[in-house]
Amino acid sequence: MKKPQTWRELLKKVIDDPREKERLARSLDVNALTLTRWVNRQSTPRPDNLSKLLNALRPQHSALFRELLAAEFRDTTEKLLASEAEPLTISSTFYAQILGELANTDRSQHTWSLCQTILQHALTQFDPYHQGLILAILNCTPPAQDDTVRSLYTPMSLATSPWTATPLQFMFFGMESLAGYVVSSCRASTIEDCQEEQGRRLFRPIEHANSLAAYPIKQFGRVAGCLWSASTQAGFFTPERLMVLKHYADLLALAFTFDAFYEPERIVLGIMPPDAVQYPSSSTFRQRLVQVARAAADREEPLSNSQAEQIALQSLEKEYLLLSPTPRQ
């Protein structure tokens, strides 16, 4: 077969597969007809769409596409191509910054402060062109009874468009999710193409997500949760990106106190309900928190913020577990 001579010819070859055409359209958040218009020279993609297209292509096409793209758009893509050639890494300066915060931040604020700093740095590094990425910390929900962790929840998440800035605040995850598998097994895992994964195993779909990855947050063989990420691009989590994601997860282990980590045998996750069921409750979680604090004050048993949050989390977890079927052992 003749080698494509332009990026448009290569794109035509790729989108001759209807499924691949639809996947690319989703990744770029454009109409599938737009891809056809680019191929037929009826329109030219904006630089940001060129960047998204370059990253969304399968590995077997990306190198040639990069070469052909540079030949036609050398001026506008030179900076993009140069930046992509730079290896992803966490600088020693950032490690020093985290150690400095750990040493100098008040104990009551250090978890929130470190997590916010690390997530923001990771989001900027992984998605500098805002092509669509979520980064979230999923913590083990403190056990309400039986000393067993039954779910994970998201105290903090950051994202770029098409998601809101904080898309998963106080959402719960269980064994139906990739995060649940990662925390239960204490092993990293990825889903390279969400569309292909559906139906193959227990899988919780995330709107707009085409690939997922998660690394456990561990300390001394115990686990506090995981660093979870979703991308609009299938195949986004290359080995290089996964290694850097692991390094961020290792840094996050510094943010949590020892009692936030649990032995693997204490983690027996249930099944959490779909996002559509959870959103109404998660959006009013702060109100629930205030109600818990006020009720304790009325009983003249005042609670700290962390105590009130734990009670509110456990209450919500209990409601969700009652909505879901009991998992088979």
KOLFI-250020 format. One line per 3 residues: number of its first residue (from 1); their letters; for each residue y, z, x of C-alpha. Coordinates in Angstrom, 3 decimals, decimal comma, always signed. Layout:
# KOLFI-250020
NUM = A = Y/Z/X  ...
***
This chain:
# KOLFI-250020
1 = MKK = +0,000/+0,000/+0,000  +3,447/-0,952/+1,300  +5,472/+1,940/+2,670
4 = PQT = +8,632/+2,643/+0,609  +11,777/+1,437/+2,355  +14,304/+3,523/+0,407
7 = WRE = +14,307/+6,954/-1,202  +14,551/+5,224/-4,596  +11,344/+3,286/-3,953
10 = LLK = +9,608/+6,500/-2,945  +10,900/+8,294/-6,023  +9,652/+5,436/-8,218
13 = KVI = +6,196/+5,796/-6,682  +6,239/+9,547/-7,359  +7,407/+9,373/-10,976
16 = DDP = +4,891/+6,668/-11,881  +2,779/+9,751/-12,588  +4,159/+11,019/-15,958
19 = REK = +3,212/+14,623/-15,221  +4,990/+14,543/-11,876  +8,028/+12,940/-13,491
22 = ERL = +8,190/+15,730/-16,058  +7,726/+18,403/-13,388  +10,569/+17,030/-11,282
25 = ARS = +12,838/+16,787/-14,310  +12,163/+20,460/-15,092  +12,740/+21,500/-11,498
28 = LDV = +16,075/+19,688/-11,345  +17,038/+20,648/-14,917  +17,756/+17,002/-15,796
31 = NAL = +16,451/+14,599/-18,409  +13,430/+12,598/-17,265  +15,435/+9,445/-18,039
34 = TLT = +17,894/+10,488/-15,328  +15,180/+10,044/-12,702  +14,540/+6,515/-13,966
37 = RWV = +18,266/+5,763/-13,773  +18,336/+6,895/-10,145  +15,362/+4,675/-9,326
40 = NRQ = +16,981/+1,658/-11,018  +20,355/+2,207/-9,299  +22,016/+2,843/-12,647
43 = STP = +23,404/+6,113/-11,312  +23,476/+8,136/-8,100  +22,559/+11,821/-7,937
46 = RPD = +25,172/+14,389/-6,975  +24,671/+16,118/-3,579  +23,374/+19,282/-5,259
49 = NLS = +20,758/+17,241/-7,147  +19,752/+15,501/-3,941  +19,154/+18,918/-2,438
52 = KLL = +17,092/+20,031/-5,439  +15,092/+16,797/-5,393  +14,345/+17,156/-1,695
55 = NAL = +12,980/+20,656/-2,234  +11,096/+19,845/-5,445  +8,974/+17,032/-4,005
58 = RPQ = +5,394/+17,690/-2,998  +4,832/+18,286/+0,747  +3,114/+14,913/+1,200
61 = HSA = +6,321/+13,142/+0,124  +9,087/+15,430/+1,383  +9,166/+14,346/+5,056
64 = LFR = +9,489/+10,621/+4,271  +11,957/+11,343/+1,491  +14,112/+13,356/+3,905
67 = ELL = +14,098/+10,443/+6,365  +14,974/+7,833/+3,733  +17,603/+10,061/+2,155
70 = AAE = +19,378/+10,544/+5,462  +19,475/+6,784/+5,999  +21,497/+6,250/+2,807
73 = FRD = +23,438/+9,500/+2,534  +23,908/+10,450/+6,167  +27,408/+11,872/+5,721
76 = TTE = +26,717/+13,954/+2,641  +23,259/+15,207/+3,593  +23,695/+15,867/+7,306
79 = KLL = +24,620/+19,499/+6,731  +21,792/+19,999/+4,238  +19,154/+18,479/+6,495
82 = ASE = +20,371/+20,462/+9,499  +20,273/+23,732/+7,602  +16,741/+23,036/+6,367
85 = AEP = +15,614/+22,469/+9,941  +16,698/+25,998/+10,858  +13,776/+28,443/+10,680
88 = LTI = +13,939/+31,180/+8,073  +14,159/+34,587/+9,674  +15,648/+38,025/+9,154
91 = SST = +18,139/+38,670/+11,919  +18,117/+41,769/+14,101  +21,653/+42,418/+12,842
94 = FYA = +20,370/+42,802/+9,294  +17,560/+45,118/+10,392  +20,187/+47,239/+12,145
97 = QIL = +22,301/+47,250/+8,973  +19,377/+48,542/+6,882  +18,544/+51,274/+9,403
100 = GEL = +22,204/+52,283/+9,422  +22,273/+52,550/+5,625  +19,045/+54,543/+5,688
103 = ANT = +20,585/+57,018/+8,131  +23,973/+57,364/+6,487  +23,561/+56,874/+2,720
106 = DRS = +23,338/+59,924/+0,469  +19,736/+60,636/-0,560  +20,506/+60,316/-4,274
109 = QHT = +21,884/+56,799/-3,735  +19,819/+55,420/-0,885  +17,076/+53,771/-2,977
112 = WSL = +19,504/+51,821/-5,152  +21,783/+50,966/-2,216  +19,022/+49,703/+0,084
115 = CQT = +17,288/+47,714/-2,660  +20,540/+46,037/-3,690  +21,403/+45,135/-0,101
118 = ILQ = +17,952/+43,733/+0,660  +17,630/+41,731/-2,579  +21,086/+40,195/-2,203
121 = HAL = +20,417/+39,198/+1,399  +17,044/+37,678/+0,470  +18,480/+35,734/-2,464
124 = TQF = +21,221/+34,234/-0,297  +18,738/+33,240/+2,381  +16,079/+31,775/+0,096
127 = DPY = +18,404/+29,979/-2,330  +21,720/+29,145/-0,612  +22,290/+26,116/-2,870
130 = HQG = +21,509/+27,957/-6,123  +18,586/+25,753/-7,054  +16,973/+28,477/-9,168
133 = LIL = +15,303/+31,643/-7,883  +14,512/+35,149/-9,127  +13,865/+38,083/-6,834
136 = AIL = +12,738/+41,319/-8,473  +11,427/+44,697/-7,450  +8,547/+45,865/-9,641
139 = NCT = +7,848/+49,584/-9,320  +4,853/+51,571/-10,477  +5,828/+53,376/-13,679
142 = PPA = +5,394/+57,131/-12,998  +2,217/+58,269/-14,811  +2,770/+60,100/-18,078
145 = QDD = -0,745/+61,505/-18,159  -4,128/+61,327/-16,422  -2,293/+60,770/-13,124
148 = TVR = -2,936/+57,025/-13,558  -0,406/+54,217/-13,128  -0,636/+52,022/-16,235
151 = SLY = +2,228/+49,544/-15,740  +4,984/+48,181/-13,518  +8,660/+47,960/-14,436
154 = TPM = +11,682/+46,205/-12,956  +14,532/+48,541/-11,987  +16,352/+45,723/-10,218
157 = SLA = +16,369/+41,917/-10,202  +18,759/+39,217/-9,012  +18,738/+35,486/-9,737
160 = TSP = +20,558/+32,188/-9,618  +20,914/+29,669/-12,451  +19,158/+28,750/-14,768
163 = WTA = +18,486/+32,475/-15,087  +21,055/+35,152/-15,750  +22,210/+37,211/-12,762
166 = TPL = +19,872/+40,116/-13,658  +17,070/+38,526/-15,706  +14,318/+41,141/-15,733
169 = QFM = +15,975/+44,548/-15,958  +13,552/+47,167/-17,323  +10,868/+44,667/-18,255
172 = FFG = +7,257/+45,848/-17,961  +4,339/+44,032/-16,321  +0,622/+44,777/-16,346
175 = MES = -2,699/+43,211/-15,465  -1,692/+40,048/-17,380  +0,717/+39,142/-14,570
178 = LAG = +0,666/+37,995/-10,952  +2,581/+41,158/-10,047  -0,094/+43,280/-11,673
181 = YVV = -2,805/+41,552/-9,655  -0,854/+42,001/-6,404  -0,222/+45,719/-6,934
184 = SSC = -3,763/+46,436/-8,162  -5,361/+44,619/-5,231  -2,690/+45,547/-2,648
187 = RAS = -2,752/+41,896/-1,571  -0,127/+39,170/-1,683  -0,635/+36,215/-3,999
190 = TIE = +1,097/+32,999/-5,024  +0,999/+30,431/-7,812  +2,088/+27,085/-6,395
193 = DCQ = +2,421/+25,267/-9,726  +2,746/+27,279/-12,926  +2,042/+24,277/-15,133
196 = EEQ = -1,324/+23,715/-13,493  -2,157/+27,428/-13,478  -1,897/+28,018/-17,227
199 = GRR = -5,317/+28,442/-18,771  -7,124/+28,918/-15,455  -6,751/+32,683/-15,301
202 = LFR = -4,859/+35,537/-16,896  -1,283/+34,364/-16,524  +2,083/+35,488/-17,889
205 = PIE = +4,480/+32,529/-18,114  +8,106/+32,929/-17,021  +10,641/+30,567/-18,582
208 = HAN = +11,904/+27,897/-16,112  +9,515/+29,118/-13,370  +7,346/+26,521/-11,638
211 = SLA = +6,037/+28,693/-8,787  +5,577/+32,442/-8,216  +4,902/+34,755/-5,285
214 = AYP = +4,616/+38,500/-4,771  +4,000/+40,920/-1,900  +3,015/+44,576/-2,293
217 = IKQ = +5,460/+47,251/-1,125  +3,215/+49,560/+0,900  +3,428/+52,658/+3,060
220 = FGR = +0,485/+54,459/+4,721  -2,024/+52,581/+2,554  -0,246/+53,558/-0,671
223 = VAG = +1,677/+51,153/-2,881  +4,977/+51,597/-4,735  +5,038/+48,192/-6,425
226 = CLW = +5,834/+44,691/-5,208  +8,570/+42,249/-4,324  +8,177/+39,444/-6,861
229 = SAS = +9,807/+36,020/-6,871  +9,937/+32,960/-9,122  +11,324/+29,511/-8,325
232 = TQA = +12,206/+26,540/-10,494  +10,478/+24,394/-7,865  +6,720/+23,944/-7,683
235 = GFF = +5,394/+24,503/-4,173  +8,524/+26,423/-3,159  +6,677/+29,243/-1,402
238 = TPE = +5,663/+27,608/+1,859  +3,864/+29,687/+4,519  +7,195/+30,177/+6,304
241 = RLM = +8,917/+31,458/+3,162  +5,963/+33,692/+2,319  +6,122/+35,328/+5,736
244 = VLK = +9,828/+36,080/+5,306  +9,161/+37,390/+1,782  +6,615/+39,760/+3,345
247 = HYA = +9,220/+40,984/+5,831  +11,633/+41,746/+2,991  +8,865/+43,640/+1,172
250 = DLL = +8,236/+45,668/+4,341  +11,950/+46,498/+4,521  +11,922/+47,610/+0,899
253 = ALA = +9,262/+50,203/+1,751  +12,042/+52,096/+3,547  +13,996/+52,408/+0,307
256 = FTF = +11,530/+54,583/-1,604  +10,601/+58,240/-1,294  +7,003/+59,189/-0,526
259 = DAF = +6,239/+60,206/-4,118  +6,999/+56,653/-5,337  +3,826/+55,425/-3,590
262 = YEP = +0,368/+55,722/-5,166  -3,177/+55,469/-3,870  -4,783/+52,181/-5,011
265 = ERI = -7,491/+54,012/-6,961  -4,808/+55,608/-9,161  -3,561/+52,208/-10,337
268 = VLG = -5,362/+51,034/-13,486  -2,938/+48,716/-15,248  -2,951/+47,975/-18,945
271 = IMP = -1,703/+44,824/-20,647  +2,012/+44,580/-21,411  +3,322/+42,520/-24,365
274 = PDA = +5,068/+39,123/-23,957  +8,706/+38,900/-22,904  +9,813/+38,018/-26,429
277 = VQY = +8,468/+41,356/-27,665  +10,013/+43,310/-24,793  +13,535/+41,846/-24,710
280 = PSS = +14,943/+43,783/-27,711  +13,839/+47,121/-26,216  +14,726/+46,310/-22,598
283 = STF = +18,251/+45,266/-23,591  +18,831/+48,687/-25,172  +17,093/+50,733/-22,481
286 = RQR = +20,336/+52,398/-21,395  +20,886/+53,596/-24,968  +17,380/+55,050/-25,003
289 = LVQ = +18,168/+56,800/-21,725  +21,299/+58,393/-23,207  +19,325/+59,558/-26,235
292 = VAR = +16,731/+61,251/-24,010  +19,461/+63,028/-22,026  +21,296/+64,167/-25,162
295 = AAA = +18,116/+65,484/-26,776  +17,355/+67,515/-23,639  +20,897/+68,882/-23,573
298 = DRE = +20,623/+69,897/-27,248  +17,518/+71,872/-26,325  +19,498/+73,418/-23,459
301 = EPL = +17,086/+71,807/-21,019  +19,379/+69,410/-19,123  +17,727/+66,614/-17,135
304 = SNS = +18,773/+64,782/-13,998  +19,342/+61,037/-14,301  +16,019/+60,309/-12,607
307 = QAE = +14,148/+62,714/-14,910  +15,718/+61,180/-18,019  +14,903/+57,672/-16,794
310 = QIA = +11,284/+58,614/-16,140  +10,858/+60,027/-19,658  +12,465/+56,931/-21,197
313 = LQS = +10,218/+54,647/-19,146  +7,085/+56,542/-20,105  +8,059/+56,462/-23,779
316 = LEK = +8,570/+52,703/-23,711  +5,379/+52,156/-21,731  +3,410/+54,113/-24,338
319 = EYL = +4,780/+51,916/-27,133  +3,821/+48,763/-25,257  +0,315/+49,987/-24,449
322 = LLS = -0,283/+50,687/-28,132  +0,694/+47,066/-28,943  -1,796/+45,584/-26,486
325 = PTP = -5,599/+45,342/-26,490  -7,525/+47,701/-24,237  -8,594/+45,811/-21,098
328 = RQ = -12,296/+45,524/-20,311  -13,463/+47,624/-17,443
***
